[in-house]
């Protein structure tokens, strides 16, 4: 049995199928882990989400910022923007089952001594804080007032984590950090205005994985979200968003030997 971690699919279903053929994926012996952003921007979000849901125990996924945006547009008064391509899911006959499926997905996974997230982990967080925070978010995502919860999460503040934050502020920071973070300070203060290369950080900030004080620097972390990290060569850091939706490639990494498999972007 092999475990594969797959970067941001973003509705690029045909590329995903090509990638699975390349690795000779078998439901009898393999398992897929999707690192978030399985929908949006590509032209087959509905087909992609149905496929992943249909894999059952052969697939796990992390919630990414585009998946979270879909949930918000489906369950609140927020409308999709002109670039969103997931209205096929919102209008689908099985939308309730698909939305319920997404609401049950975690923001982080620990698997065989490695960690899976979508964007990153604040430098000052250890595993205990990470999973305490993700459990709190999941409590609200699976609660009875999920619409109000989702509506209250669209804000960049607080941009710094503190133990005494109230639950909604704590959830908002957690969602922004794990789903959107690129640059931050060593104390986890977030910065969202810059999306440049990781070595061109705004003054006072670094890419989240470059901080010397990072608590989890000796733990392998696999993540997506940041498509400009193809040339990063950092121990224990595995960026897997290789920019498929932007004309790059869709990639997966096999856990047992860290071998990467990629296919070129394909749209129809």
C-alpha positions in Angstrom: 0.0 0.0 0.0 1.2 3.5 -0.9 0.2 6.9 0.5 0.2 9.9 -1.9 -0.1 13.5 -0.9 -1.6 15.6 -3.7 -1.3 19.4 -4.2 -4.0 21.9 -5.1 -6.3 20.3 -7.7 -8.7 23.3 -7.9 -11.2 21.6 -10.2 -8.6 20.4 -12.7 -10.2 17.0 -12.9 -8.6 15.8 -16.1 -5.1 16.6 -14.7 -6.0 14.6 -11.6 -7.1 11.6 -13.6 -3.8 11.8 -15.6 -1.9 11.9 -12.4 -3.7 8.9 -11.0 -3.0 7.0 -14.1 0.7 7.9 -13.9 1.0 6.5 -10.4 -1.2 3.6 -11.2 -3.5 4.4 -8.4 -5.3 1.3 -7.1 -8.2 1.5 -4.6 -7.1 -1.9 -3.4 -3.7 -0.8 -2.1 -3.3 3.0 -2.2 -4.6 6.0 -0.3 -4.8 9.6 -1.4 -4.5 12.7 0.8 -5.5 16.0 -0.8 -3.8 19.0 0.7 -6.7 21.4 0.2 -8.2 23.6 -2.5 -9.8 20.7 -4.4 -12.3 23.1 -6.0 -12.4 26.5 -7.7 -10.7 28.2 -10.6 -10.7 25.0 -12.7 -13.6 24.0 -14.9 -14.7 20.8 -13.2 -15.1 21.5 -9.5 -18.3 19.4 -9.2 -16.8 16.4 -10.9 -13.7 16.7 -8.8 -15.5 16.9 -5.5 -17.8 14.1 -6.3 -14.9 11.9 -7.3 -13.0 12.6 -4.0 -16.1 12.0 -1.9 -16.7 8.8 -3.8 -13.3 7.4 -3.0 -14.5 6.8 0.6 -11.8 5.5 2.9 -9.2 5.6 0.0 -9.1 9.4 0.3 -8.7 12.1 3.0 -8.5 15.8 2.4 -7.6 19.0 4.2 -9.9 22.1 3.9 -8.2 24.9 1.9 -9.2 28.5 1.5 -11.1 27.8 -1.7 -13.0 24.9 -0.2 -13.8 27.2 2.8 -15.0 29.9 0.4 -17.3 27.5 -1.3 -18.8 26.6 2.1 -19.4 30.2 2.9 -21.0 30.9 -0.5 -23.2 27.8 -0.2 -24.4 28.4 3.4 -24.4 32.2 3.9 -25.5 35.3 2.0 -22.0 35.7 0.5 -22.1 35.5 -3.3 -19.4 33.9 -5.5 -17.2 36.4 -7.2 -16.6 36.6 -11.0 -13.6 34.3 -10.8 -15.2 31.5 -8.8 -16.1 28.3 -10.7 -17.9 26.3 -8.1 -21.5 27.4 -8.8 -22.0 23.9 -10.4 -21.6 22.5 -6.9 -24.0 25.1 -5.3 -26.6 24.2 -7.9 -26.1 20.5 -8.0 -28.9 18.0 -6.9 -26.5 16.5 -4.4 -25.1 19.8 -3.1 -26.3 19.0 0.5 -24.3 15.8 0.6 -21.2 17.5 -0.9 -21.4 20.4 1.5 -21.9 18.1 4.4 -18.8 16.2 3.3 -16.7 19.3 3.2 -17.9 20.4 6.6 -16.5 17.2 8.1 -13.0 17.7 6.7 -10.2 18.7 9.0 -7.8 21.6 8.8 -4.8 19.4 9.7 -3.9 15.7 9.7 -1.2 13.8 11.5 -0.4 10.6 9.7 2.6 8.3 10.2 4.6 11.0 12.1 4.1 13.7 9.4 1.7 16.7 9.3 -0.6 17.7 6.5 -2.0 21.3 6.3 -3.1 23.6 3.5 -1.0 26.7 3.9 1.3 26.3 6.9 1.6 26.2 10.7 2.5 29.3 12.8 6.1 29.1 14.0 5.2 29.2 17.7 2.7 26.3 17.5 3.5 22.8 18.5 1.2 19.8 17.7 -0.8 20.3 20.9 -1.7 23.8 20.0 -2.3 22.9 16.3 -4.8 20.2 17.0 -6.4 22.0 19.9 -7.1 24.9 17.5 -8.3 22.7 14.6 -10.6 20.8 16.9 -12.2 24.1 18.0 -12.8 25.1 14.4 -14.3 21.7 13.6 -16.7 22.1 16.5 -18.2 25.1 14.9 -18.1 23.7 11.3 -20.2 20.8 12.6 -22.4 22.8 14.9 -25.9 24.0 14.6 -25.1 27.6 13.7 -22.5 27.0 11.0 -23.9 29.8 8.7 -23.3 32.5 11.3 -19.9 31.0 12.1 -18.8 31.1 8.5 -20.1 34.7 8.0 -18.0 35.8 11.0 -14.7 34.3 9.7 -14.1 36.7 6.8 -11.7 39.2 8.4 -7.9 39.5 8.7 -8.0 40.3 12.4 -6.8 39.2 14.8 -3.6 38.7 12.9 -1.7 37.5 16.0 -2.5 34.5 18.2 -2.9 34.8 22.0 -4.2 32.2 24.5 -6.8 34.6 25.8 -8.6 35.2 22.5 -12.3 34.5 22.6 -13.4 31.4 20.6 -14.5 33.1 17.4 -11.3 35.3 17.2 -9.3 32.2 17.9 -11.0 30.3 15.1 -10.6 33.2 12.7 -6.8 33.3 13.4 -6.6 29.6 13.0 -8.4 29.5 9.7 -6.4 32.4 8.3 -3.1 30.8 9.4 -3.7 27.3 8.3 -5.5 28.2 5.0 -4.0 31.5 3.9 -0.7 32.1 5.5 2.5 32.8 3.5 4.5 35.3 5.5 4.5 35.9 9.2 6.6 37.1 12.1 8.3 34.7 14.5 5.4 35.1 17.0 2.9 34.2 14.3 1.7 37.7 13.3 0.2 37.3 9.9 0.7 39.4 6.7 -1.6 39.0 3.7 -0.7 41.8 1.3 2.2 40.1 -0.3 2.2 37.0 -2.4 5.7 37.3 -3.8 8.5 34.7 -3.8 9.3 33.3 -0.4 12.8 35.0 -0.4 11.2 38.5 -1.0 9.4 38.8 2.2 8.1 42.2 3.4 10.3 43.9 6.1 10.0 42.2 9.5 8.4 39.0 8.1 9.6 35.7 6.7 8.0 32.7 5.0 6.4 30.8 7.8 8.8 27.8 7.4 12.0 29.9 7.6 11.7 31.1 11.2 14.6 29.6 13.3 12.4 29.3 16.3 9.7 27.2 14.6 8.5 24.6 17.1 7.8 21.9 14.4 11.0 22.4 12.4 12.0 18.7 12.9 8.6 17.4 11.8 7.9 16.8 8.1 5.1 19.1 6.9 3.4 18.7 3.6 1.3 21.6 2.3 -0.2 23.3 -0.7 -1.5 26.8 -1.3 1.8 28.6 -2.3 2.5 27.8 -5.9 5.8 29.7 -6.0 7.8 27.3 -3.9 9.0 24.8 -6.5 12.6 25.6 -5.8 12.5 25.6 -2.0 15.1 23.3 -0.5 14.3 23.2 3.2 14.6 20.2 5.4 11.2 18.8 6.5 9.3 21.2 4.3 7.3 19.8 1.3 5.4 22.3 -0.8 3.1 20.5 -3.2 1.1 23.2 -5.0 2.9 23.3 -8.3 0.6 25.7 -10.0 -1.6 23.4 -12.1 -4.4 26.0 -12.5 -1.8 28.6 -13.6 -0.4 26.4 -16.4 2.1 24.5 -14.2 1.7 20.9 -13.0 -0.3 18.9 -10.7 1.9 16.9 -8.4 1.8 14.2 -5.7 4.5 12.9 -3.4 4.7 9.2 -2.3 5.2 9.1 1.4 7.4 6.0 1.7 10.2 7.3 -0.5 9.3 11.0 -1.0 9.3 10.5 -4.8 7.3 13.2 -6.6 5.1 12.5 -9.7 3.8 15.3 -11.8 1.6 15.9 -14.9 1.2 19.0 -17.0 -1.9 21.1 -16.6 -4.8 19.8 -18.8 -8.1 21.6 -19.3 -10.9 20.9 -21.7 
